Amino acid sequence: MRLRGVVILALCLLMVAGLPRALSAQDKAALIADHVQVDPEGRLVADGGVEVYFQGRTLRASRITYDRQADRLLIEGPIVMVDGASTVFVADQADLSADLTEGILQSARLVLNRELQLAASQIQRIGGRYTRLDNVVASSCKVCASSPTPLWEIRARRVIHDTQGRQIYFDHAQFRVAGVPLAYLPRLRIPDPTLKRATGFLSPVVRTTSGLGTGLKLPYFVALGPSRDLTVTPYLSTRSAQAVELRYRQAFRTGSIELNGALARDQLLPGQTRSHLEAVGQFDLPRDFTLTFDGIMVSDPAYLLDYGLPARDRLTSRLEVTRTRRNEYISGRLVGIRSIRAGEVNSTLPTVISDVTYHRRFSGGPLGGEAGLRFQTHGHYRSSTNPFDTALDTDTDADGRDTSRMSLRLDWRRNWALPMGMVGTTLAEISGDAYNIRQDAVFGGHSTRLSGGLGAELRWPWMKTGPGGVSQVIEPVVQIAWADASNTNLPNEDSRLVEFDEANLFDLNRFPGSDAFERGGRLNIGITHTRIDPAGWTLSSAFGRVLRDKDLGQFSASSGLDGKSSDWLAAIHIAFPEGFSFGQRMLLDDRFSVTKFETRFGLTSQKYGVSGSYIWVDADPAEDRLTRVSELVLDGNYQLRDNWTAFAAARYDFEADRANRAAVGLQYRNECVSVDLSLSRRFTSSTSVRPTTDFGLSVGLVGIGGAASAGPSRACRK
């Protein structure tokens, strides 16, 4: 009987030869073969392109013989058996039970998760759970005829794979690199590649710094359960640095937390125990509220830099509850700040801050348009009790000033369609503030303020569609506004840094916080241009300034908003679909000399990417900036070859004529290994932080417990 390309249900087919005992009435199999017959001994024989599908397993072979008496399958190769989504067996011949869960495969390979390959002289399947391999070579590296030695491999006399526990056990294991034995382990256990969380060692990291010397980090991961884990990382260096890092993570039904900390002793600060602790978490609360928190503590200002942690000069801890809906925003937060910046004194800084905000948007109503209501409370605390300003810091604030504020603001805006395509807008804003100021000899006591503003705006967009579908929009805008406040004798702590840009050119109040309110009559004028090309690139630009009826001395010189006439604002942004983007913003005085300048750009492609920014800002003591800022920041990567990628980053201070930071790195990725090398240098110094050089090396083996992600596979040489 010859059947070509015909699927025969084994339930029907095997009835001819008698049902195997391993199959129940519900266990149906499917068989595809070029030729199927029953031989004189009553055995079922399938030849040519044989495929069997049974209980999630797929078997392909050149010939299968089913012995009903022994309930066995004799299989001739080449054999490929797929067991589930992540296990593949390849063999020359096999003797298996009818359900494919027991038996022996000769000259076989086991492939796990398409990554780790275990080649053995013999593979034995035991009870559907265990797989035993004899005389094993394990690797995830590609092997070619011209290069038969894997980049790395583990050789063992015997390997047991526990498919249920997803663990691999090696007996008499030998680890080799390029064929050279490097380590011998009588017993070795690793998780199989499908298991992402398992107790054991992670990839080591080598780190060399100018302060600590060469050191080794060897992380040990402990799976405390399905939702908790702990990572313990000892660190030893050649310059007597000893540290242990801890990371604890736990997931809950409604959120998660992560704790990171460390204890260290070194020769940089002899006799002292250095440490840090950091916590991050987020939880979902009833009624769509979200709780987030993060906090950090360090023993000394130089700790983060010395031990390769993200550098910060002000440590911020935050506890916040928020809810965001379409027309509503609610937030309550408590913030703690500790400065480790050279020259700053924590007792004179607002180190504890609390805020509560309720913001609601409305539309329609008797006036039409859109309105908003915002209620906010704010308070901050300084540990100093001195009501006067002293020489401890560089500001002019009372060292111990504590402030509480309650604010209520109502704003309204409505657009009107006018003849000739013009758009008119009316806008208004009114707010009330109540202050309680303590420990300040100048501003102390209770104060209130009522402020408000009115404005009218006229826009006249001109649109043109040119050849090829190019569309352009030019929109001149004129806005007249007036605002005033009943009390200007209040301290300004949250609105000292004012950015003048295209986003707030037509705002009633350009101060970013609530302590200051922009007053006086003014005329805001500007023009914007947008070009959209069907080829995918866009160009947008803006140009404008502010004209006032009188100078009230509200803004600093470097803000660009001081005087009766502000500086000219000019901005341009361009983006191409090929990955190039460029943005530039500058302020120009009446002589068109640049007073502030900022440029950002980015270029990305499949082989490389580069981004950078340059900023130039003049010195301004009113903004606590005693020297001019002129800095260039660059960050880039380049794919040297399919497996090699280079990285570089730098930050250069033109005023000091030196680099602040510089870093280079090299990354290698292939199908079986990942290597990351990095070299960075911090050039600047202070009373607590020294210039440092940092070298890092990490190596990950693909297929060993998900330690590293695979890169492009190497090509075999002919």
Secondary structure, 3 states (H helix, E strand, C coil): CCCCCEEEEHHHHHHHHCCCCCCCCCCCEEEEECEEEECCCCCEEEEEEEEEEECCEEEEEEEEEEECCCCEEEEEEEEEEEECCCEEEEEEEEEEECCCCCEEEEEEEEEECCCEEEEEEEEEEECCCEEEEEEEEEECCCCCCCCCCCCEEEEEEEEEEECCCCEEEEEEEEEEECCEEEEEEEEEEEECCCCCCCCEECCCEEEEECCCEEEEECCEEEEEECCEEEEEEEEEECCCCEEEEEEEEEECCCEEEEEEEEEEECCCCCCCCEEEEEEEEEEECHHHCEEEEEEEEECCCCHHHHCCCCCCCEEEEEEEEEEEECCEEEEEEEEEEEECCCCCCHHHCCCEEEEEEEEEEEECCCCCCEEEEEEEEEEEECCCCCCCCCCCCCCCCCCCCEEEEEEEEEEEEEEEECHHHCEEEEEEEEEEEEEEEECCCCCCEEEEEEEEEEEEEEECCEEEECHHHCEEEEEEEEEEEEEEECCCCCCCCCCCCCCCCCCCCCCCCCCCCCCCCCCEEEEEEEEEEEEECCCCCEEEEEEEEEEECCCCCCCCHHHCCCCCECCEEEEEEEECCCCEEEEEEEEECCCCCEEEEEEEEEEECCCEEEEEEEEEECCEHHHCECCCEEEEEEEEEEECCCCEEEEEEEEEECCCCEEEEEEEEEEEECCCEEEEEEEEEECCCCCCCCCEEEEEEEEEECCCCCCCCCCCCCCCCC
